[in-house]
Amino acid sequence: QVQLVESGGGLVPAGGSLRLSCTTSARTFTTYGRAWFRQAPGKEREFVSGITRTGKRISYSDSVKGRFTISRDNADDTLYLQMNSLKSEDTAVYYCAASTQLRTYVMTQPSDYDHWGQGTQVTVSS
C-alpha cells in the first residue's frame, strides 16, 4: 500500500515559519509531479505549490508566492514546503500529492494527482 505521510504542521503565530515534509512509503512506483494543496474549513481544496520531477518547473499560487518555497529530494522521494511570513489566512489542512503521470509542466488541479496524504493541520494565530 502506497502512502504519503505529511509532517511538520502545528500552531504558529502570524509572521512565523513552518516546514512541512511529505515522505513516501512503499515506493513501488515512480512519482513525477508533486504538489502541496490546502483546504480551509468550508472551502474547496486549493493548489499551493507544485514541482516537476527534475525540479526545473515550479509553480506557486499568487497567495503564497514570495513566502513559500517548495523542494524535493528524489533520492528518498521526499517533498518539502518551507513556509515563511505566515498569515492567518494560511490556516488550513495541508495535503501533499503525487502523480505518476510524466509531464513537463506543473499540474495544478487535484484531479491531476493520483496519490494523496492524510493532511497536516497548520494553524496561524493572529
C-alpha positions, -999 to 999 in steps of 0.1 A, spaced: 0 0 0 15 33 -11 13 60 15 22 97 15 28 110 50 29 146 59 45 161 90 56 195 103 23 212 108 13 229 140 3 262 157 24 292 149 19 330 154 15 352 124 48 361 109 63 327 119 76 298 99 69 261 94 85 234 73 63 207 60 76 173 49 60 146 29 76 112 28 66 83 6 64 47 19 63 15 -1 77 32 -31 67 7 -58 60 34 -83 78 65 -97 64 98 -88 67 126 -113 48 157 -104 45 166 -67 24 193 -51 10 208 -20 -27 217 -17 -46 231 12 -82 231 24 -97 255 49 -130 248 66 -159 254 42 -136 259 12 -125 238 -17 -91 222 -18 -67 247 -35 -33 245 -51 -5 259 -31 27 249 -50 39 222 -73 72 209 -88 81 186 -116 104 156 -110 135 174 -122 127 205 -103 130 226 -134 94 237 -132 80 252 -101 47 270 -96 31 288 -67 -3 302 -61 -4 340 -60 -13 340 -23 19 323 -13 44 335 -39 74 350 -23 67 334 11 66 297 5 93 275 -11 88 240 -24 116 215 -29 120 178 -33 147 151 -27 143 124 -53 168 102 -36 142 93 -9 112 108 -27 105 134 0 87 167 -7 91 198 14 73 231 18 91 259 36 65 284 48 77 319 60 58 350 70 27 330 77 -6 347 78 -39 338 95 -54 331 60 -28 303 56 -46 283 82 -58 251 66 -51 214 64 -22 209 40 -20 179 18 8 166 -3 1 149 -36 19 128 -61 13 120 -98 26 90 -117 20 109 -150 50 123 -167 45 159 -175 70 187 -183 48 213 -166 34 217 -131 -1 203 -127 -24 225 -106 -57 206 -103 -64 180 -76 -77 156 -103 -42 156 -119 -28 137 -88 -34 101 -80 -19 98 -46 -26 119 -15 -15 121 21 -39 124 50 -30 160 56 -14 180 84 -30 209 102 -14 244 100 -29 270 123 -17 306 122 -28 327 151 -33 364 146 
